[in-house]
Amino acid sequence: MVSFEDWYRHQWPRLVAWVTFSIGDQVQAEDIAADSFARALARWDKLTAQGEPTAWVYTVALNAVRKRWHRRIVEHEALGRVDARSTSLGREEPVPQPEIWAAVRQLPDRARTAVALRYVADLTEREIAEVMGITRGTVASTLSDARTRLARDLRPPHIVEDSDCGAN
C-alpha cells in the first residue's frame, strides 16, 4: 500500500496544474488542491481500502472547480443586472496562453474537463470516467471528438504554393 506522503508528492503537482489550467489562477488552484488533499488524508484508510484514491481527490477538486465556475457566472449576471457598465469589473484580464490551450478553452465543459484531466493531470480514461461520473466509452468518445475539433480549429490555413498554380 502506498503511503499518503508518497501519493501526495506524486499527485500534488498534477492536481495543481490541472486546477490552475481549469480556473486560470494558481493561488486558488493550490487552495482547492490543499482542501482536496486534506479531505483525502482524513479518509485515507477508507480510500485506500476501496482502491486508488486518485480519482476521488480529482472528483473533490472538480466539484470545487465547478462551484467556482458557477459562482463566477452568477456574479457576472448579478453585476450585469446592477449596472451594465459594471460587468467589466467582474472580468479578469486573460492570461496569455499557448494557442492550443486557448483552443481547448473553447471546447464545451465536458470536453475541456476531459482534455485537461488527460493531458494536464495525466489520468487514464478509467480514472477520468471515475472523476467525471461517466462511462469509459463516453470519455473515449469525448476525447476523440475534442481532438478532432482541436485538429480542425488549429489547422493552419492552406497556403497555395507556386507549383500548385499550374505554372510550368
Backbone as CSV, one residue per row, in Angstrom:
resi,resn,N_x,N_y,N_z,CA_x,CA_y,CA_z,C_x,C_y,C_z
1,MET,0.853,-1.180,0.000,0.000,0.000,0.000,0.897,1.242,0.000
2,VAL,0.561,2.187,-0.824,1.329,3.424,-0.922,0.985,4.321,0.269
3,SER,1.997,5.019,0.745,1.755,5.933,1.861,1.111,7.217,1.343
4,PHE,0.387,7.891,2.214,-0.228,9.155,1.832,0.844,10.131,1.352
5,GLU,1.965,10.197,2.061,3.026,11.153,1.735,3.565,10.930,0.321
6,ASP,3.822,9.666,-0.039,4.336,9.363,-1.386,3.294,9.699,-2.453
7,TRP,2.064,9.299,-2.191,0.987,9.578,-3.132,0.796,11.085,-3.303
8,TYR,0.790,11.796,-2.189,0.625,13.251,-2.190,1.739,13.920,-3.007
9,ARG,2.990,13.531,-2.767,4.114,14.127,-3.509,3.976,13.915,-5.011
10,HIS,3.467,12.754,-5.390,3.298,12.453,-6.820,2.102,13.200,-7.412
11,GLN,1.000,13.276,-6.682,-0.239,13.838,-7.209,-0.336,15.358,-7.093
12,TRP,0.297,15.949,-6.093,0.163,17.399,-5.859,0.437,18.227,-7.109
13,PRO,1.598,18.085,-7.758,1.856,18.969,-8.909,0.877,18.739,-10.057
14,ARG,0.438,17.510,-10.261,-0.510,17.210,-11.328,-1.868,17.833,-11.049
15,LEU,-2.337,17.697,-9.812,-3.645,18.260,-9.464,-3.611,19.780,-9.522
16,VAL,-2.563,20.385,-8.989,-2.453,21.848,-9.023,-2.394,22.339,-10.474
17,ALA,-1.644,21.651,-11.324,-1.548,22.054,-12.737,-2.909,21.973,-13.409
18,TRP,-3.641,20.890,-13.169,-4.948,20.742,-13.793,-5.919,21.812,-13.304
19,VAL,-5.975,22.042,-11.996,-6.905,23.043,-11.463,-6.494,24.436,-11.944
20,THR,-5.191,24.730,-11.958,-4.724,26.029,-12.462,-5.181,26.235,-13.895
21,PHE,-5.018,25.213,-14.723,-5.473,25.312,-16.110,-6.978,25.555,-16.161
22,SER,-7.714,24.859,-15.320,-9.171,24.947,-15.355,-9.705,26.307,-14.938
23,ILE,-9.075,26.930,-13.924,-9.613,28.192,-13.416,-8.726,29.387,-13.711
24,GLY,-7.494,29.161,-14.143,-6.622,30.262,-14.528,-6.011,31.028,-13.367
25,ASP,-5.989,30.440,-12.176,-5.457,31.137,-11.006,-4.727,30.123,-10.124
26,GLN,-3.393,30.206,-10.083,-2.618,29.212,-9.363,-2.837,29.268,-7.853
27,VAL,-2.996,30.449,-7.290,-3.194,30.562,-5.843,-4.498,29.866,-5.443
28,GLN,-5.570,30.146,-6.170,-6.833,29.480,-5.866,-6.756,27.990,-6.166
29,ALA,-6.001,27.625,-7.191,-5.825,26.209,-7.515,-5.127,25.481,-6.372
30,GLU,-4.127,26.116,-5.807,-3.430,25.498,-4.677,-4.355,25.366,-3.471
31,ASP,-5.233,26.339,-3.257,-6.210,26.244,-2.167,-7.159,25.063,-2.384
32,ILE,-7.657,24.930,-3.609,-8.562,23.828,-3.932,-7.838,22.493,-3.755
33,ALA,-6.608,22.412,-4.256,-5.841,21.167,-4.132,-5.572,20.842,-2.662
34,ALA,-5.182,21.838,-1.885,-4.895,21.608,-0.466,-6.133,21.090,0.255
35,ASP,-7.284,21.686,-0.027,-8.520,21.234,0.593,-8.845,19.801,0.161
36,SER,-8.652,19.501,-1.109,-8.937,18.157,-1.615,-8.042,17.119,-0.961
37,PHE,-6.754,17.439,-0.833,-5.826,16.500,-0.198,-6.091,16.375,1.304
38,ALA,-6.483,17.450,1.954,-6.814,17.374,3.378,-8.004,16.444,3.592
39,ARG,-8.975,16.540,2.716,-10.134,15.651,2.816,-9.735,14.203,2.541
40,ALA,-8.800,14.003,1.610,-8.320,12.644,1.325,-7.572,12.074,2.528
41,LEU,-6.741,12.907,3.156,-5.996,12.443,4.323,-6.939,12.009,5.443
42,ALA,-7.996,12.767,5.643,-8.955,12.433,6.698,-9.650,11.093,6.429
43,ARG,-9.700,10.677,5.167,-10.376,9.432,4.782,-9.389,8.409,4.233
44,TRP,-8.118,8.591,4.457,-7.083,7.813,3.792,-7.293,6.303,3.914
45,ASP,-7.529,5.806,5.102,-7.692,4.358,5.276,-8.866,3.822,4.461
46,LYS,-9.966,4.537,4.482,-11.142,4.111,3.723,-10.876,4.186,2.219
47,LEU,-10.241,5.265,1.766,-9.957,5.434,0.337,-9.032,4.350,-0.184
48,THR,-7.984,4.034,0.576,-7.045,3.013,0.108,-7.653,1.624,0.185
49,ALA,-8.572,1.414,1.112,-9.257,0.121,1.194,-10.181,-0.081,-0.010
50,GLN,-10.717,1.008,-0.531,-11.626,0.943,-1.684,-10.871,0.903,-3.005
51,GLY,-9.597,1.210,-3.002,-8.826,1.217,-4.241,-7.996,2.481,-4.350
52,GLU,-7.675,2.847,-5.548,-6.839,4.013,-5.833,-7.572,5.309,-5.468
53,PRO,-7.002,6.146,-4.617,-7.668,7.373,-4.174,-7.542,8.549,-5.156
54,THR,-6.782,8.374,-6.225,-6.546,9.483,-7.143,-7.837,10.017,-7.751
55,ALA,-8.671,9.124,-8.239,-9.931,9.572,-8.854,-10.783,10.318,-7.834
56,TRP,-10.780,9.861,-6.589,-11.580,10.513,-5.553,-11.115,11.945,-5.343
57,VAL,-9.805,12.157,-5.220,-9.305,13.510,-4.952,-9.551,14.426,-6.154
58,TYR,-9.472,13.889,-7.378,-9.775,14.699,-8.563,-11.262,15.032,-8.608
59,THR,-12.116,14.123,-8.171,-13.549,14.401,-8.127,-13.846,15.530,-7.147
60,VAL,-13.218,15.487,-5.988,-13.394,16.553,-4.997,-12.947,17.887,-5.603
61,ALA,-11.793,17.889,-6.255,-11.283,19.122,-6.868,-12.191,19.583,-8.005
62,LEU,-12.672,18.649,-8.829,-13.565,19.005,-9.938,-14.844,19.647,-9.404
63,ASN,-15.381,19.113,-8.329,-16.579,19.723,-7.730,-16.293,21.146,-7.264
64,ALA,-15.133,21.382,-6.688,-14.762,22.736,-6.256,-14.606,23.663,-7.463
65,VAL,-14.020,23.150,-8.542,-13.857,23.954,-9.764,-15.226,24.305,-10.342
66,ARG,-16.107,23.319,-10.387,-17.456,23.574,-10.921,-18.190,24.622,-10.085
67,LYS,-18.040,24.541,-8.767,-18.662,25.545,-7.895,-18.103,26.923,-8.215
68,ARG,-16.794,27.009,-8.458,-16.176,28.302,-8.769,-16.698,28.832,-10.103
69,TRP,-16.794,27.946,-11.121,-17.330,28.373,-12.415,-18.757,28.892,-12.240
70,HIS,-19.572,28.150,-11.501,-20.959,28.562,-11.283,-21.012,29.908,-10.554
71,ARG,-20.180,30.065,-9.531,-20.158,31.320,-8.770,-19.767,32.485,-9.682
72,ARG,-18.793,32.282,-10.562,-18.381,33.356,-11.472,-19.506,33.742,-12.419
73,ILE,-20.265,32.762,-12.892,-21.392,33.056,-13.783,-22.445,33.859,-13.032
74,VAL,-22.786,33.416,-11.829,-23.793,34.113,-11.027,-23.328,35.538,-10.716
75,GLU,-22.063,35.692,-10.332,-21.543,37.028,-10.038,-21.596,37.921,-11.268
76,HIS,-21.218,37.374,-12.416,-21.236,38.163,-13.652,-22.661,38.605,-13.996
77,GLU,-23.614,37.686,-13.866,-25.004,38.035,-14.146,-25.518,39.091,-13.170
78,ALA,-25.139,38.967,-11.907,-25.584,39.938,-10.901,-25.015,41.319,-11.204
79,LEU,-23.760,41.370,-11.578,-23.174,42.660,-11.930,-23.879,43.282,-13.131
80,GLY,-24.251,42.450,-14.088,-24.953,42.955,-15.266,-26.313,43.526,-14.930
81,ARG,-26.982,42.931,-13.955,-28.297,43.440,-13.559,-28.181,44.755,-12.790
82,VAL,-27.132,44.903,-12.002,-26.971,46.114,-11.207,-26.633,47.294,-12.106
83,ASP,-25.682,47.093,-12.991,-25.246,48.191,-13.852,-24.533,47.596,-15.051
84,ALA,-25.066,47.804,-16.230,-24.486,47.217,-17.438,-23.019,47.603,-17.607
85,ARG,-22.654,48.789,-17.146,-21.258,49.218,-17.259,-20.351,48.489,-16.284
86,SER,-20.875,47.930,-15.218,-20.028,47.304,-14.201,-19.619,45.878,-14.553
87,THR,-20.137,45.321,-15.644,-19.772,43.945,-15.987,-18.276,43.802,-16.216
88,SER,-17.646,44.865,-16.687,-16.204,44.765,-16.928,-15.425,44.615,-15.630
89,LEU,-16.006,45.020,-14.497,-15.316,44.869,-13.213,-15.181,43.411,-12.814
90,GLY,-16.090,42.550,-13.253,-16.054,41.148,-12.890,-15.144,40.313,-13.762
91,ARG,-14.606,40.900,-14.813,-13.742,40.148,-15.714,-12.296,40.222,-15.280
92,GLU,-11.647,39.095,-15.411,-10.206,39.064,-15.194,-9.538,39.268,-16.546
93,GLU,-8.393,39.903,-16.537,-7.643,40.024,-17.773,-7.207,38.639,-18.208
94,PRO,-7.380,38.303,-19.483,-6.979,36.977,-19.923,-5.468,36.797,-19.792
95,VAL,-5.103,35.617,-19.337,-3.687,35.292,-19.211,-3.245,34.718,-20.553
96,PRO,-2.165,35.268,-21.121,-1.708,34.733,-22.401,-1.432,33.232,-22.288
97,GLN,-1.980,32.453,-23.197,-1.818,31.005,-23.206,-1.319,30.590,-24.582
98,PRO,-0.622,29.477,-24.623,-0.272,28.950,-25.935,-1.544,28.713,-26.749
99,GLU,-1.403,28.751,-28.034,-2.547,28.645,-28.941,-3.393,27.401,-28.674
100,ILE,-2.760,26.293,-28.386,-3.526,25.061,-28.181,-4.412,25.154,-26.940
101,TRP,-3.907,25.722,-25.841,-4.716,25.803,-24.629,-5.828,26.833,-24.792
102,ALA,-5.597,27.835,-25.603,-6.672,28.786,-25.893,-7.793,28.066,-26.647
103,ALA,-7.420,27.182,-27.575,-8.420,26.409,-28.319,-9.136,25.424,-27.395
104,VAL,-8.413,24.814,-26.472,-9.034,23.888,-25.519,-10.076,24.617,-24.687
105,ARG,-9.795,25.839,-24.315,-10.748,26.605,-23.505,-12.050,26.881,-24.243
106,GLN,-12.035,26.769,-25.568,-13.251,26.997,-26.352,-14.107,25.741,-26.458
107,LEU,-13.590,24.613,-25.988,-14.361,23.367,-26.032,-15.515,23.420,-25.026
108,PRO,-16.540,22.616,-25.242,-17.609,22.510,-24.243,-17.022,22.029,-22.906
109,ASP,-17.734,22.295,-21.821,-17.237,21.978,-20.477,-16.749,20.546,-20.335
110,ARG,-17.564,19.573,-20.755,-17.167,18.171,-20.571,-15.901,17.851,-21.353
111,ALA,-15.815,18.324,-22.582,-14.625,18.056,-23.396,-13.398,18.740,-22.799
112,ARG,-13.553,19.976,-22.387,-12.439,20.720,-21.787,-11.947,20.031,-20.513
113,THR,-12.886,19.586,-19.698,-12.513,18.896,-18.466,-11.797,17.592,-18.769
114,ALA,-12.319,16.813,-19.699,-11.696,15.534,-20.058,-10.295,15.741,-20.635
115,VAL,-10.139,16.719,-21.511,-8.823,17.004,-22.100,-7.828,17.414,-21.013
116,ALA,-8.258,18.281,-20.113,-7.355,18.724,-19.051,-6.988,17.573,-18.122
117,LEU,-7.955,16.725,-17.786,-7.649,15.587,-16.917,-6.697,14.610,-17.608
118,ARG,-6.842,14.458,-18.916,-5.977,13.519,-19.647,-4.582,14.093,-19.872
119,TYR,-4.504,15.327,-20.360,-3.216,15.852,-20.822,-2.513,16.764,-19.827
120,VAL,-3.224,17.285,-18.850,-2.573,18.069,-17.798,-2.346,17.194,-16.569
121,ALA,-3.407,16.490,-16.145,-3.293,15.660,-14.945,-2.760,14.267,-15.266
122,ASP,-2.738,13.883,-16.559,-2.205,12.595,-16.995,-2.995,11.420,-16.415
123,LEU,-4.306,11.581,-16.285,-5.147,10.489,-15.804,-5.499,9.560,-16.964
124,THR,-5.762,8.306,-16.640,-6.202,7.344,-17.650,-7.679,7.568,-17.949
125,GLU,-8.150,6.944,-19.026,-9.577,7.057,-19.341,-10.427,6.511,-18.203
126,ARG,-9.996,5.423,-17.587,-10.735,4.843,-16.458,-10.817,5.833,-15.305
127,GLU,-9.698,6.484,-14.984,-9.691,7.457,-13.897,-10.556,8.675,-14.233
128,ILE,-10.479,9.115,-15.483,-11.299,10.254,-15.908,-12.780,9.903,-15.787
129,ALA,-13.139,8.700,-16.188,-14.534,8.263,-16.081,-14.991,8.302,-14.626
130,GLU,-14.147,7.842,-13.724,-14.486,7.877,-12.299,-14.657,9.311,-11.808
131,VAL,-13.707,10.167,-12.159,-13.739,11.553,-11.699,-14.985,12.268,-12.204
132,MET,-15.296,12.069,-13.478,-16.390,12.808,-14.093,-17.749,12.129,-13.920
133,GLY,-17.749,10.888,-13.441,-19.010,10.180,-13.255,-19.675,9.787,-14.564
134,ILE,-18.855,9.426,-15.560,-19.363,8.994,-16.864,-18.683,7.675,-17.212
135,THR,-19.139,7.025,-18.276,-18.545,5.751,-18.664,-17.208,5.971,-19.364
136,ARG,-16.410,4.912,-19.380,-15.115,4.989,-20.063,-15.320,5.233,-21.562
137,GLY,-16.366,4.630,-22.125,-16.668,4.848,-23.540,-17.004,6.297,-23.834
138,THR,-17.724,6.945,-22.923,-18.049,8.364,-23.093,-16.782,9.202,-23.023
139,VAL,-15.872,8.825,-22.126,-14.589,9.533,-22.043,-13.841,9.401,-23.366
140,ALA,-13.740,8.172,-23.878,-13.016,7.940,-25.135,-13.642,8.732,-26.279
141,SER,-14.961,8.704,-26.354,-15.674,9.436,-27.403,-15.475,10.945,-27.250
142,THR,-15.567,11.440,-26.021,-15.398,12.872,-25.756,-13.997,13.319,-26.136
143,LEU,-12.989,12.539,-25.748,-11.601,12.894,-26.087,-11.377,12.839,-27.593
144,SER,-11.933,11.833,-28.254,-11.796,11.722,-29.707,-12.424,12.923,-30.409
145,ASP,-13.640,13.269,-30.008,-14.311,14.432,-30.596,-13.522,15.721,-30.331
146,ALA,-12.986,15.841,-29.113,-12.209,17.040,-28.763,-10.948,17.132,-29.620
147,ARG,-10.252,16.000,-29.793,-9.042,16.012,-30.629,-9.365,16.362,-32.074
148,THR,-10.486,15.839,-32.582,-10.905,16.151,-33.958,-11.194,17.646,-34.090
149,ARG,-11.919,18.182,-33.133,-12.247,19.617,-33.182,-10.984,20.471,-33.069
150,LEU,-10.087,20.087,-32.158,-8.851,20.853,-31.989,-7.995,20.791,-33.249
151,ALA,-7.932,19.613,-33.875,-7.153,19.484,-35.120,-7.731,20.402,-36.186
152,ARG,-9.051,20.463,-36.272,-9.699,21.342,-37.250,-9.454,22.819,-36.914
153,ASP,-9.644,23.170,-35.634,-9.517,24.568,-35.224,-8.082,25.075,-35.279
154,LEU,-7.127,24.180,-35.090,-5.725,24.594,-35.053,-5.006,24.397,-36.382
155,ARG,-5.707,23.856,-37.373,-5.103,23.619,-38.684,-4.725,24.957,-39.317
156,PRO,-3.471,25.084,-39.756,-3.081,26.349,-40.394,-3.836,26.523,-41.712
157,PRO,-4.076,27.765,-42.099,-4.772,27.999,-43.366,-3.956,27.432,-44.526
158,HIS,-4.655,26.943,-45.525,-3.994,26.362,-46.701,-3.231,27.459,-47.447
159,ILE,-1.998,27.184,-47.717,-1.150,28.131,-48.442,-0.913,27.567,-49.828
160,VAL,-1.284,28.325,-50.847,-1.084,27.890,-52.225,0.345,28.186,-52.616
161,GLU,1.045,27.136,-53.037,2.433,27.327,-53.484,2.443,27.560,-54.972
162,ASP,3.523,28.147,-55.466,3.644,28.448,-56.891,3.433,27.210,-57.741
163,SER,3.933,26.054,-57.313,3.799,24.832,-58.110,2.351,24.375,-58.194
164,ASP,1.520,24.839,-57.280,0.106,24.452,-57.297,-0.726,25.332,-58.228
165,CYS,-0.146,26.350,-58.817,-0.893,27.312,-59.620,-0.926,26.932,-61.098
166,GLY,-0.353,25.804,-61.479,-0.378,25.374,-62.855,0.747,25.950,-63.687
167,ALA,1.716,26.635,-63.084,2.839,27.188,-63.830,3.798,26.074,-64.201
168,ASN,4.365,26.157,-65.418,5.313,25.137,-65.867,6.701,25.607,-65.715
